[in-house]
């Protein structure tokens, strides 16, 4: 991971910045999600991993940090990490009414208080530590003194996360802290967990980017680790963040095929086979830097963008050159990619510009035609667009849907080669500034081979309260299963058909959309918002944000 970031984002000062910490957080959380299994957000999770690198991200702007030591309680801010200590500044709460201590064995709500106006309560992170002297303005908190971290949500008045740390090694677990940040700030989509023979492992996200009814779409998620239990495949779909998720259809697409074939489904639902992958012989970014080693295999190395892109409009390009057989008249571009976590930050900052007008904006977007919404997204270079060089000019082919930031996704697009009269195929990937992470790219010129395909409808669908949701998830009928709260979850069961060939590929076919919830204040910045009507403004805004953050970090590190 460090090799990738050093290769693609070499600015040393920025590596310790808040945006970079957020990117690291997204990667680290994947491993933690795999360990969490059922993910009980209202119970304590034991952990003893060290917190290096991610403590700076605790200063997310929506959070109010409160430090407890014995009977003493203070507001903590200006948090930094120094060796084995958290350093910061403390002050009196100055009338701030905070949530009371909770019982971690159940969902908790704050105690009734006639002086407490719920709308005035912010997201709170409580840090409990032993033996601290809280009289001075500055504080150094040894990590091994931290016993518990709790997080509270003003929307529900409930505990949404609680971690009790074991006595082994450093106490403030990095995975727990990362999850806290994720829950408070991430705007993603439904999480999918698949049963792998031992438990439910985090697999990926579905219909990422479908944040309005007009964006509603189908999704096809590869489930490489799914294992049956007694002839039954099991999955979980969960809401882990602040949003309302509307899931319509759920079914499995199962393809049995020869062992030497790979099977993928494109965004249109067409099943493609590949068996003769052709790697690029050249891969250059916008500045002509060779990034072939980052894209040649599926591994821990990936291209995450170039902060020195020469295009001041914030448009990034990756140019791929493939050898072309003389007989080839069509191609299938196969990638492994995901959205960079930086895109989450940019979207959050964009939404913040609406201030207390965000809800009105969101309601208007719910009524907007899908074609209009998709055109805006395309104009802002948010999808991963594909161009093909023909007669020396770039011609738009298609685009890959948003994949989400939490897991790399294997995807495929097919296109014809009419007009490509050379012995090479040149493909351009176009995207906004730091919007995508690309791990792998290859082309397959072979024709699709028939495979045995089964559509397996969901057999049972039981939510976290034991309620039956089967009738809501058996067809694309816009009769939605709604996940409105953090912690909502449905367990799906599917019958396993008998294997009819050497190998099996399983995909989860879903449809739906989700709504991002924001609690924003302040006056809408109308003049700035109007600029986003212009094509290309969003990637330019991303680049401006990055340059500003990097400059501020350089000033901070230099002490000026």
FENZIZI-V663934 format. One record per residue. N is the residue number from 1. RES is the residue in one letter. SS is DSSP state (h for helix, s for strand, l for the rest). PSI is psi as a letter, one per 40 degrees, with the letter a starting at -180 (999 if undefined). D_CENTER is the distance of its C-alpha to the mean C-alpha in Angstrom with 2 decimals. Layout:
n->(N | N)
res->(RES | RES)
ss->(SS | SS)
psi->(PSI | PSI)
d_center->(D_CENTER | D_CENTER)
This chain:
n->(1 | 2 | 3 | 4 | 5 | 6 | 7 | 8 | 9 | 10 | 11 | 12 | 13 | 14 | 15 | 16 | 17 | 18 | 19 | 20 | 21 | 22 | 23 | 24 | 25 | 26 | 27 | 28 | 29 | 30 | 31 | 32 | 33 | 34 | 35 | 36 | 37 | 38 | 39 | 40 | 41 | 42 | 43 | 44 | 45 | 46 | 47 | 48 | 49 | 50 | 51 | 52 | 53 | 54 | 55 | 56 | 57 | 58 | 59 | 60 | 61 | 62 | 63 | 64 | 65 | 66 | 67 | 68 | 69 | 70 | 71 | 72 | 73 | 74 | 75 | 76 | 77 | 78 | 79 | 80 | 81 | 82 | 83 | 84 | 85 | 86 | 87 | 88 | 89 | 90 | 91 | 92 | 93 | 94 | 95 | 96 | 97 | 98 | 99 | 100 | 101 | 102 | 103 | 104 | 105 | 106 | 107 | 108 | 109 | 110 | 111 | 112 | 113 | 114 | 115 | 116 | 117 | 118 | 119 | 120 | 121 | 122 | 123 | 124 | 125 | 126 | 127 | 128 | 129 | 130 | 131 | 132 | 133 | 134 | 135 | 136 | 137 | 138 | 139 | 140 | 141 | 142 | 143 | 144 | 145 | 146 | 147 | 148 | 149 | 150 | 151 | 152 | 153 | 154 | 155 | 156 | 157 | 158 | 159 | 160 | 161 | 162 | 163 | 164 | 165 | 166 | 167 | 168 | 169 | 170 | 171 | 172 | 173 | 174 | 175 | 176 | 177 | 178 | 179 | 180 | 181 | 182 | 183 | 184 | 185 | 186 | 187 | 188 | 189 | 190 | 191 | 192 | 193 | 194 | 195 | 196 | 197 | 198 | 199 | 200 | 201 | 202 | 203 | 204 | 205 | 206 | 207 | 208 | 209 | 210 | 211 | 212 | 213 | 214 | 215 | 216 | 217 | 218 | 219 | 220 | 221 | 222 | 223 | 224 | 225 | 226 | 227 | 228 | 229 | 230 | 231 | 232 | 233 | 234 | 235 | 236 | 237 | 238 | 239 | 240 | 241 | 242 | 243 | 244 | 245 | 246 | 247 | 248 | 249 | 250 | 251 | 252 | 253 | 254 | 255 | 256 | 257 | 258 | 259 | 260 | 261 | 262 | 263 | 264 | 265 | 266 | 267 | 268 | 269 | 270 | 271 | 272 | 273 | 274 | 275 | 276 | 277 | 278 | 279 | 280 | 281 | 282 | 283 | 284 | 285 | 286 | 287 | 288 | 289 | 290 | 291 | 292 | 293 | 294 | 295 | 296 | 297 | 298 | 299 | 300 | 301 | 302 | 303 | 304 | 305 | 306 | 307 | 308 | 309 | 310 | 311 | 312 | 313 | 314 | 315 | 316 | 317 | 318 | 319 | 320 | 321 | 322 | 323 | 324 | 325 | 326 | 327 | 328 | 329 | 330 | 331 | 332 | 333 | 334 | 335 | 336 | 337 | 338 | 339 | 340 | 341 | 342 | 343 | 344 | 345 | 346 | 347 | 348 | 349 | 350 | 351 | 352 | 353 | 354 | 355 | 356 | 357 | 358 | 359 | 360 | 361 | 362 | 363 | 364 | 365 | 366 | 367 | 368 | 369 | 370 | 371 | 372 | 373 | 374 | 375 | 376 | 377 | 378 | 379 | 380 | 381 | 382 | 383 | 384 | 385 | 386 | 387 | 388 | 389 | 390 | 391 | 392 | 393 | 394 | 395 | 396 | 397 | 398 | 399 | 400 | 401 | 402 | 403 | 404 | 405 | 406 | 407 | 408 | 409 | 410 | 411 | 412 | 413 | 414 | 415 | 416 | 417 | 418 | 419 | 420 | 421 | 422 | 423 | 424 | 425 | 426 | 427 | 428 | 429 | 430 | 431 | 432 | 433 | 434 | 435 | 436 | 437 | 438 | 439 | 440 | 441 | 442 | 443 | 444 | 445 | 446 | 447 | 448 | 449 | 450 | 451 | 452 | 453 | 454 | 455 | 456 | 457 | 458 | 459 | 460 | 461 | 462 | 463 | 464 | 465 | 466 | 467 | 468 | 469 | 470 | 471 | 472 | 473 | 474 | 475 | 476 | 477 | 478 | 479 | 480 | 481 | 482 | 483 | 484 | 485 | 486 | 487 | 488 | 489 | 490 | 491 | 492 | 493 | 494 | 495 | 496 | 497 | 498 | 499 | 500 | 501 | 502 | 503 | 504 | 505 | 506 | 507 | 508 | 509 | 510 | 511 | 512 | 513 | 514 | 515 | 516 | 517 | 518 | 519 | 520 | 521 | 522 | 523 | 524 | 525 | 526 | 527 | 528 | 529 | 530 | 531 | 532 | 533 | 534 | 535 | 536 | 537 | 538 | 539 | 540 | 541 | 542 | 543 | 544 | 545 | 546 | 547 | 548 | 549 | 550 | 551 | 552 | 553 | 554 | 555 | 556 | 557 | 558 | 559 | 560)
res->(X | X | X | X | X | X | X | X | X | X | X | X | X | X | X | X | X | X | X | X | X | X | X | X | X | X | X | X | X | X | X | X | X | X | X | X | X | X | X | X | X | X | X | X | X | X | X | X | X | X | X | X | X | X | X | X | X | X | X | X | X | X | X | X | X | X | X | X | X | X | X | X | X | X | X | X | X | X | X | X | X | X | X | X | X | X | X | X | X | X | X | X | X | X | X | X | X | X | X | X | X | X | X | X | X | X | X | X | X | X | X | X | X | X | X | X | X | X | X | X | X | X | X | X | X | X | X | X | X | X | X | X | X | X | X | X | X | X | X | X | X | X | X | X | X | X | X | X | X | X | X | X | X | X | X | X | X | X | X | X | X | X | X | X | X | X | X | X | X | X | X | X | X | X | X | X | X | X | X | X | X | X | X | X | X | X | X | X | X | X | X | X | X | X | X | X | X | X | X | X | X | X | X | X | X | X | X | X | X | X | X | X | X | X | X | X | X | X | X | X | X | X | X | X | X | X | X | X | X | X | X | X | X | X | X | X | X | X | X | X | X | X | X | X | X | X | X | X | X | X | X | X | X | X | X | X | X | X | X | X | X | X | X | X | X | X | X | X | X | X | X | X | X | X | X | X | X | X | X | X | X | X | X | X | X | X | X | X | X | X | X | X | X | X | X | X | X | X | X | X | X | X | X | X | X | X | X | X | X | X | X | X | X | X | X | X | X | X | X | X | X | X | X | X | X | X | X | X | X | X | X | X | X | X | X | X | X | X | X | X | X | X | X | X | X | X | X | X | X | X | X | X | X | X | X | X | X | X | X | X | X | X | X | X | X | X | X | X | X | X | X | X | X | X | X | X | X | X | X | X | X | X | X | X | X | X | X | X | X | X | X | X | X | X | X | X | X | X | X | X | X | X | X | X | X | X | X | X | X | X | X | X | X | X | X | X | X | X | X | X | X | X | X | X | X | X | X | X | X | X | X | X | X | X | X | X | X | X | X | X | X | X | X | X | X | X | X | X | X | X | X | X | X | X | X | X | X | X | X | X | X | X | X | X | X | X | X | X | X | X | X | X | X | X | X | X | X | X | X | X | X | X | X | X | X | X | X | X | X | X | X | X | X | X | X | X | X | X | X | X | X | X | X | X | X | X | X | X | X | X | X | X | X | X | X | X | X | X | X | X | X | X | X | X | X | X | X | X | X | X | X | X | X | X | X | X | X | X | X | X | X | X | X | X | X | X | X | X | X | X | X | X | X | X | X | X | X | X | X | X)
ss->(l | h | h | h | h | h | h | h | l | l | l | l | h | h | h | h | l | h | h | h | h | h | h | h | h | h | h | h | h | h | h | h | h | h | h | h | l | l | l | l | l | l | l | s | s | s | s | l | l | l | l | l | l | l | h | h | h | h | h | l | l | l | s | s | s | s | s | s | s | l | l | s | s | s | s | s | s | s | s | s | s | s | l | l | s | s | s | s | s | s | s | l | l | l | l | l | l | l | l | l | l | l | l | l | l | l | l | l | s | l | l | l | l | l | l | l | l | h | h | h | l | l | s | s | s | s | s | s | s | l | l | l | l | l | l | l | l | s | s | s | s | s | h | h | h | s | s | s | s | s | s | s | s | l | l | l | l | s | s | s | s | s | s | s | s | l | l | l | l | l | l | l | l | h | h | h | h | h | h | h | h | h | h | h | h | l | l | l | l | l | s | s | s | s | s | l | l | l | l | s | s | s | s | s | s | l | l | l | l | l | l | l | h | h | h | l | s | s | s | s | s | s | l | l | l | l | l | l | l | l | l | s | s | s | s | s | s | s | l | l | l | l | s | s | s | s | s | s | s | s | s | s | s | s | s | s | s | l | l | l | l | s | s | s | s | l | l | l | l | l | s | s | s | s | l | l | s | s | s | l | l | s | s | s | s | l | l | l | l | s | l | h | h | h | h | l | l | l | l | l | l | l | s | l | l | l | l | l | l | l | l | l | l | l | s | s | s | s | s | s | s | s | s | l | l | l | l | l | l | s | s | s | s | s | s | s | s | s | s | l | h | h | h | h | h | h | h | h | h | h | h | h | l | l | h | h | h | h | h | h | h | h | h | h | h | h | l | l | l | h | h | h | h | h | h | h | h | h | h | l | l | l | l | s | s | s | s | s | s | s | l | l | s | s | s | s | s | s | s | s | l | l | l | l | l | l | l | l | s | s | s | s | s | s | s | s | l | l | l | l | l | l | l | s | s | s | s | s | s | s | s | s | l | l | l | s | s | s | s | s | s | s | s | s | l | l | l | l | l | l | l | s | s | s | s | s | s | l | l | s | s | s | s | l | l | l | l | s | l | h | h | h | l | l | l | l | l | l | l | l | s | s | s | l | l | l | l | l | s | s | s | s | s | s | s | l | l | l | l | l | l | l | s | s | s | s | s | s | s | s | s | s | s | s | s | s | l | l | l | l | l | l | l | l | l | h | h | h | h | h | h | h | h | l | l | l | h | h | h | h | h | h | h | h | h | h | h | h | h | h | h | h | h | h | h | h | h | h | l | l)
psi->(d | d | d | d | d | d | d | d | g | e | h | d | d | d | d | e | i | d | d | d | d | d | d | d | d | d | d | d | d | d | d | d | d | d | d | e | b | e | g | h | e | e | i | i | h | h | i | f | i | i | e | i | d | e | d | d | e | e | f | h | d | e | i | h | h | h | h | h | h | b | e | h | h | i | h | h | i | f | h | i | h | h | b | f | i | h | i | a | i | i | i | i | e | f | e | h | h | i | i | i | i | i | h | e | e | i | h | i | i | i | i | h | h | e | e | h | h | d | e | e | h | i | h | h | h | h | h | h | i | i | f | i | h | f | d | i | d | i | i | h | h | h | d | e | e | h | d | i | h | i | h | i | h | d | d | e | f | i | h | e | i | h | h | h | h | i | e | h | a | i | d | g | h | d | d | d | d | d | d | d | d | d | d | d | e | i | g | b | i | h | i | h | h | i | h | e | d | d | a | h | h | h | d | a | i | i | f | i | e | g | e | i | d | e | e | h | i | i | i | h | h | h | g | d | e | h | h | i | h | f | e | h | h | h | i | h | h | i | h | e | i | g | i | h | h | h | h | c | i | h | i | h | h | h | h | h | i | i | d | e | i | h | h | i | h | a | e | e | e | h | h | i | i | i | e | g | h | h | i | i | e | h | h | i | a | d | e | e | h | h | f | d | d | d | e | e | i | h | a | e | h | i | h | f | i | h | e | f | h | e | h | e | e | f | h | i | i | h | h | h | h | i | i | h | i | d | e | h | e | i | i | h | h | h | i | h | i | i | i | i | e | d | d | d | d | d | d | d | d | d | d | d | d | e | b | e | e | d | d | d | d | d | d | d | d | d | e | i | i | d | d | d | d | d | d | d | d | d | d | e | f | d | i | h | i | h | i | h | h | h | f | e | i | h | h | h | d | a | i | h | i | h | e | i | e | d | i | i | h | h | i | i | h | i | i | i | f | h | e | h | f | i | e | i | h | h | h | h | h | h | i | i | h | f | d | i | h | h | d | i | h | i | i | h | e | i | i | i | h | h | i | h | h | h | h | h | i | h | d | i | h | h | a | e | e | e | i | h | e | d | e | e | e | e | i | g | e | f | g | i | h | h | h | e | i | h | e | h | i | h | h | i | i | h | h | h | i | i | h | e | a | d | i | h | h | h | i | h | h | i | i | a | i | i | h | h | h | i | g | i | i | i | h | h | g | d | d | d | d | d | d | e | e | h | h | e | d | d | d | d | d | d | d | d | d | d | d | d | d | d | d | d | d | d | d | d | d | e | e | 999)
d_center->(16.95 | 19.37 | 21.25 | 18.44 | 17.69 | 21.43 | 22.03 | 19.61 | 19.58 | 23.00 | 23.62 | 24.69 | 24.64 | 21.07 | 19.85 | 20.59 | 19.24 | 16.82 | 14.29 | 14.59 | 14.28 | 10.91 | 9.82 | 11.79 | 10.36 | 6.86 | 9.15 | 11.64 | 9.83 | 9.48 | 13.25 | 13.84 | 12.21 | 14.59 | 17.41 | 17.01 | 18.23 | 18.87 | 17.02 | 19.80 | 18.59 | 22.20 | 23.74 | 24.03 | 22.12 | 24.26 | 22.88 | 24.65 | 22.28 | 22.86 | 20.80 | 21.38 | 19.18 | 16.91 | 19.64 | 19.62 | 16.19 | 18.05 | 19.61 | 16.89 | 19.19 | 18.85 | 19.97 | 23.62 | 24.50 | 27.65 | 29.52 | 31.92 | 34.77 | 37.55 | 38.64 | 37.38 | 34.30 | 33.02 | 30.27 | 28.37 | 26.89 | 26.73 | 24.95 | 25.15 | 25.24 | 28.55 | 29.31 | 29.42 | 29.40 | 27.31 | 29.31 | 29.36 | 31.69 | 32.82 | 34.65 | 36.07 | 33.92 | 36.29 | 36.36 | 32.68 | 32.70 | 30.08 | 29.08 | 31.48 | 31.04 | 29.62 | 30.19 | 27.18 | 28.51 | 27.48 | 25.55 | 27.33 | 28.29 | 29.94 | 33.71 | 35.53 | 36.81 | 38.98 | 38.03 | 34.26 | 32.75 | 29.28 | 28.16 | 29.00 | 26.90 | 23.70 | 20.73 | 22.53 | 21.86 | 25.12 | 26.11 | 29.23 | 31.37 | 34.98 | 37.97 | 36.79 | 39.16 | 37.60 | 40.46 | 39.59 | 37.15 | 35.30 | 33.87 | 32.82 | 31.13 | 31.53 | 28.46 | 30.81 | 31.98 | 28.69 | 29.02 | 26.35 | 23.34 | 22.77 | 20.42 | 21.71 | 20.49 | 23.00 | 22.05 | 23.48 | 25.47 | 23.97 | 22.69 | 19.00 | 18.90 | 21.81 | 22.30 | 25.78 | 26.22 | 28.72 | 31.60 | 30.53 | 29.83 | 27.56 | 26.58 | 23.44 | 20.86 | 17.96 | 15.64 | 16.86 | 16.46 | 12.85 | 12.20 | 14.39 | 12.47 | 9.16 | 11.40 | 13.20 | 10.89 | 7.34 | 7.63 | 5.52 | 7.88 | 10.13 | 9.49 | 12.23 | 14.53 | 17.53 | 20.89 | 21.75 | 25.30 | 24.74 | 21.96 | 18.65 | 16.00 | 12.24 | 12.01 | 8.91 | 7.76 | 10.57 | 11.68 | 8.47 | 10.11 | 13.09 | 13.44 | 17.24 | 19.96 | 20.83 | 17.48 | 17.93 | 17.74 | 18.05 | 15.52 | 16.58 | 14.54 | 16.46 | 17.44 | 19.17 | 19.89 | 21.11 | 24.60 | 27.19 | 29.10 | 32.60 | 31.84 | 28.85 | 25.18 | 22.88 | 19.25 | 17.39 | 15.07 | 13.84 | 12.78 | 11.29 | 10.61 | 13.06 | 13.40 | 15.85 | 14.91 | 17.67 | 17.93 | 21.02 | 21.75 | 20.91 | 22.89 | 22.91 | 23.99 | 25.96 | 27.58 | 30.37 | 31.44 | 33.28 | 31.72 | 31.69 | 29.46 | 25.70 | 24.51 | 21.54 | 21.16 | 20.37 | 18.84 | 22.40 | 22.89 | 25.34 | 25.59 | 26.19 | 27.71 | 27.82 | 30.05 | 31.10 | 28.18 | 29.31 | 27.48 | 27.66 | 30.65 | 29.19 | 25.81 | 26.02 | 23.75 | 25.01 | 27.40 | 28.75 | 27.25 | 27.25 | 23.79 | 25.14 | 24.70 | 20.92 | 20.68 | 23.60 | 22.10 | 19.09 | 18.80 | 17.18 | 18.16 | 16.17 | 16.66 | 14.22 | 16.61 | 19.86 | 20.48 | 24.10 | 23.77 | 27.20 | 26.02 | 26.12 | 24.48 | 21.13 | 21.13 | 20.18 | 21.81 | 21.98 | 25.38 | 25.95 | 29.49 | 30.44 | 33.99 | 35.21 | 37.82 | 40.77 | 40.42 | 36.72 | 36.30 | 32.65 | 29.44 | 26.05 | 23.23 | 20.84 | 17.62 | 14.83 | 11.86 | 8.20 | 7.01 | 7.73 | 6.31 | 9.74 | 9.09 | 7.48 | 10.75 | 12.88 | 12.06 | 12.82 | 15.94 | 16.97 | 16.93 | 18.89 | 21.60 | 22.52 | 23.52 | 25.30 | 25.34 | 21.66 | 22.58 | 25.28 | 23.02 | 20.55 | 23.61 | 24.93 | 21.80 | 22.15 | 25.56 | 24.71 | 25.39 | 22.58 | 24.31 | 24.37 | 20.67 | 19.81 | 22.42 | 21.02 | 17.56 | 19.49 | 21.76 | 18.96 | 17.73 | 14.14 | 14.38 | 15.55 | 19.27 | 21.94 | 25.52 | 28.60 | 31.59 | 34.82 | 38.15 | 36.58 | 34.25 | 30.57 | 30.07 | 26.85 | 25.99 | 22.75 | 19.00 | 15.93 | 13.66 | 10.15 | 8.14 | 4.45 | 2.77 | 3.68 | 7.04 | 9.64 | 11.40 | 15.16 | 16.47 | 19.96 | 22.04 | 25.85 | 28.32 | 32.02 | 33.76 | 36.64 | 37.74 | 36.44 | 39.86 | 39.11 | 38.52 | 34.93 | 31.83 | 29.81 | 26.28 | 24.28 | 20.51 | 19.96 | 16.88 | 16.41 | 16.63 | 13.81 | 11.47 | 11.15 | 11.51 | 14.30 | 15.70 | 18.47 | 20.71 | 23.95 | 26.40 | 28.47 | 31.72 | 32.95 | 33.57 | 31.69 | 33.51 | 34.08 | 32.33 | 32.77 | 30.06 | 29.83 | 28.06 | 27.67 | 27.40 | 25.96 | 28.88 | 27.79 | 25.00 | 25.44 | 23.34 | 23.15 | 26.56 | 28.24 | 28.41 | 28.69 | 26.14 | 27.36 | 28.99 | 25.79 | 23.85 | 26.61 | 26.64 | 25.03 | 27.31 | 25.11 | 26.21 | 22.83 | 21.71 | 20.16 | 17.83 | 18.70 | 18.18 | 15.82 | 17.17 | 18.17 | 18.06 | 20.09 | 21.51 | 22.49 | 25.43 | 26.67 | 29.98 | 29.96 | 32.27 | 34.66 | 33.69 | 35.63 | 34.93 | 34.07 | 30.28 | 27.59 | 24.13 | 22.20 | 19.53 | 18.18 | 19.22 | 17.87 | 18.12 | 17.10 | 15.21 | 13.86 | 14.88 | 13.16 | 15.64 | 16.81 | 19.91 | 21.20 | 24.70 | 26.96 | 28.58 | 26.63 | 26.93 | 28.47 | 29.71 | 26.38 | 24.61 | 27.27 | 26.36 | 23.08 | 25.40 | 26.21 | 24.50 | 22.54 | 22.31 | 18.53 | 18.22 | 21.38 | 20.01 | 17.02 | 19.72 | 21.92 | 19.36 | 18.84 | 22.62 | 23.37 | 21.03 | 22.53 | 26.02 | 25.70 | 24.57 | 27.52 | 29.86 | 28.67 | 29.14 | 32.51 | 33.73 | 34.93)
